[in-house]
C-alpha cells in the first residue's frame, strides 16, 4: 500500500488503491493499513479517503512557518482542536489544507517539540484528559447565552465557532424525552 502511494503522481484515493490491489490479487485490509501508515507518520491523509506520499505532503506548506504559528497558538490556549488549527493556519498563512492534513502534521510537530497530541487535540501544556465534548459540557454555563459561553470557552481553548454551535445544537436536540411518554 505504501509503495502504491509513494509511486502515485499525486494524491490517491482509497478506491484507487483498492482497484490497484485487486489487479494483483492481494487481500490486504486497506483501510486499517492506511490508518497504520498515517499513525506511523509514513504517509499523510489529506482528505476523507485521500492520501499522499510523505515527502510530497510535507512540502505542501512551510513546516517551520506552521510550527512558529502553532507555538504562538499553543502558548495562548490550554489546547487547540484540528478545525481551529486548520482555520487559523489557512487564514494566517494562506494555505488551503484540510483538518486531516493538519492532524498528521501536528502529530509530527508534537513528536519533534514534545507537545501533547491526541485525537482532535494539541497542547504544549498538558496531556489530554477530557474529550472536547466533555470539556464543553463541564464548562458550559446554562445561565449564559451560547455566544457568551463560546466567548468564555474559546478564550481558554482553541475551538471553531461552527464546531461549538453544532455541538450545543446537538446537545439540546438530544435532551431526555422519557418524561413525555411516562404515562403512555
C-alpha positions as CSV (number, residue, x, y, z in Angstrom):
1,X,0.0,0.0,0.0
2,X,2.8,2.4,0.9
3,X,4.5,1.7,-2.4
4,X,1.3,2.5,-4.3
5,X,1.1,5.8,-2.5
6,X,4.8,6.6,-2.9
7,X,4.6,5.9,-6.7
8,X,1.4,7.9,-7.2
9,X,1.9,11.1,-9.2
10,X,-0.3,13.0,-6.8
11,X,-2.9,12.3,-4.1
12,X,-4.5,8.9,-4.4
13,X,-7.9,7.7,-3.1
14,X,-8.8,4.7,-1.1
15,X,-10.8,3.4,-4.1
16,X,-7.9,3.8,-6.4
17,X,-5.6,1.8,-4.0
18,X,-8.2,-0.9,-3.7
19,X,-8.6,-1.0,-7.5
20,X,-4.8,-1.4,-8.0
21,X,-4.6,-4.2,-5.3
22,X,-7.5,-6.1,-7.0
23,X,-5.4,-6.4,-10.1
24,X,-2.6,-8.1,-8.0
25,X,-4.9,-10.5,-6.2
26,X,-3.6,-9.2,-2.9
27,X,-6.0,-9.3,0.0
28,X,-5.0,-6.6,2.3
29,X,-7.1,-4.8,4.9
30,X,-6.6,-1.5,3.1
31,X,-8.3,0.9,5.5
32,X,-6.5,-0.5,8.5
33,X,-3.2,-0.5,6.7
34,X,-3.7,3.2,5.7
35,X,-4.6,4.2,9.2
36,X,-1.4,2.5,10.5
37,X,0.7,4.3,7.9
38,X,-0.8,7.6,8.9
39,X,-0.3,6.8,12.6
40,X,3.3,6.0,12.0
41,X,3.6,9.3,10.0
42,X,4.8,7.5,6.9
43,X,2.0,9.0,4.7
44,X,-0.4,11.9,5.0
45,X,-4.2,11.7,4.9
46,X,-5.1,14.8,3.0
47,X,-8.9,14.5,2.9
48,X,-11.6,11.9,3.5
49,X,-10.3,8.8,1.8
50,X,-7.4,10.6,0.1
51,X,-3.7,10.0,0.8
52,X,-0.4,11.4,-0.3
53,X,3.3,10.4,-0.1
54,X,5.0,11.9,2.9
55,X,7.6,13.9,1.1
56,X,5.1,15.5,-1.3
57,X,2.7,16.2,1.6
58,X,5.2,17.8,3.9
59,X,6.2,20.2,1.1
60,X,2.6,21.5,0.7
61,X,3.4,24.0,3.4
62,X,6.4,25.6,5.1
63,X,6.7,23.4,8.2
64,X,8.8,25.9,10.1
65,X,6.3,28.7,9.5
66,X,3.4,26.4,10.6
67,X,5.4,25.4,13.7
68,X,6.0,29.0,14.6
69,X,2.3,29.9,14.3
70,X,1.3,26.8,16.2
71,X,3.7,27.6,19.0
72,X,2.1,31.0,19.4
73,X,-1.4,29.5,19.5
74,X,-0.4,26.8,21.9
75,X,1.0,29.4,24.3
76,X,-2.3,31.2,24.2
77,X,-4.7,28.2,24.8
78,X,-4.9,25.1,27.1
79,X,-5.3,23.1,23.9
80,X,-6.4,23.6,20.3
81,X,-8.6,21.5,18.0
82,X,-7.8,20.5,14.5
83,X,-10.7,22.5,13.0
84,X,-9.4,25.6,14.8
85,X,-5.9,24.8,13.8
86,X,-7.0,24.5,10.2
87,X,-8.9,27.8,10.2
88,X,-6.1,29.7,11.9
89,X,-3.2,28.4,9.8
90,X,-5.0,28.5,6.5
91,X,-6.2,32.1,7.2
92,X,-2.9,33.4,8.6
93,X,-0.5,31.6,6.2
94,X,-2.7,31.5,3.1
95,X,-2.9,27.7,2.8
96,X,-6.0,25.7,1.8
97,X,-5.2,22.4,3.6
98,X,-7.6,20.1,5.4
99,X,-8.0,19.2,9.0
100,X,-6.9,15.7,8.0
101,X,-3.6,17.1,6.7
102,X,-3.1,19.2,9.8
103,X,-3.8,16.2,12.0
104,X,-0.8,14.4,10.5
105,X,1.4,17.5,10.5
106,X,0.5,18.3,14.1
107,X,1.4,14.7,15.1
108,X,4.8,15.2,13.5
109,X,5.3,18.6,15.2
110,X,4.2,17.2,18.5
111,X,6.8,14.5,18.4
112,X,9.5,16.9,17.4
113,X,8.7,19.5,20.0
114,X,7.4,17.4,23.0
115,X,3.9,18.7,22.6
116,X,0.9,16.7,23.6
117,X,-1.1,15.3,20.7
118,X,-4.4,13.4,20.8
119,X,-7.4,12.9,18.7
120,X,-8.6,16.5,17.9
121,X,-6.2,17.8,20.5
122,X,-2.8,19.6,20.5
123,X,-1.3,21.2,23.6
124,X,2.0,22.4,25.0
125,X,0.7,22.5,28.5
126,X,-1.0,19.2,29.4
127,X,-1.8,15.8,28.1
128,X,-5.4,15.2,27.0
129,X,-7.6,14.1,29.9
130,X,-11.1,15.1,28.7
131,X,-12.7,14.9,25.3
132,X,-13.6,18.2,23.8
133,X,-17.3,17.5,24.2
134,X,-16.9,16.7,27.9
135,X,-14.8,19.9,28.3
136,X,-17.6,21.9,26.8
137,X,-20.3,20.3,29.0
138,X,-18.2,20.8,32.1
139,X,-17.6,24.5,31.3
140,X,-20.9,25.5,29.8
141,X,-23.0,27.9,32.0
142,X,-26.7,27.4,31.4
143,X,-27.3,30.9,32.7
144,X,-25.4,32.4,29.8
145,X,-26.2,32.5,26.1
146,X,-24.5,30.2,23.6
147,X,-22.5,33.2,22.3
148,X,-21.4,34.2,25.8
149,X,-20.4,30.6,26.6
150,X,-18.4,30.5,23.3
151,X,-16.6,33.7,24.3
152,X,-15.6,32.2,27.6
153,X,-14.6,28.7,26.5
154,X,-12.9,29.9,23.3
155,X,-10.7,32.2,25.4
156,X,-9.2,29.1,27.0
157,X,-9.5,26.5,24.2
158,X,-8.8,26.9,20.5
159,X,-12.2,25.8,19.1
160,X,-14.0,26.8,16.0
161,X,-17.4,28.6,16.3
162,X,-19.0,26.1,13.9
163,X,-18.0,23.1,16.0
164,X,-19.1,24.7,19.2
165,X,-22.5,25.7,17.9
166,X,-23.1,22.3,16.2
167,X,-22.2,20.6,19.5
168,X,-24.6,22.8,21.5
169,X,-27.3,22.3,19.0
170,X,-27.0,18.5,19.0
171,X,-26.8,18.5,22.8
172,X,-30.0,20.5,23.1
173,X,-31.7,18.3,20.5
174,X,-30.8,15.1,22.4
175,X,-32.3,16.1,25.7
176,X,-34.1,13.3,27.7
177,X,-37.7,12.9,26.4
178,X,-38.7,9.9,28.5
179,X,-40.9,12.0,30.7
180,X,-43.1,12.9,27.7
181,X,-44.2,9.2,27.4
182,X,-44.1,8.3,31.0
183,X,-47.9,7.9,31.3
184,X,-48.5,6.1,27.9
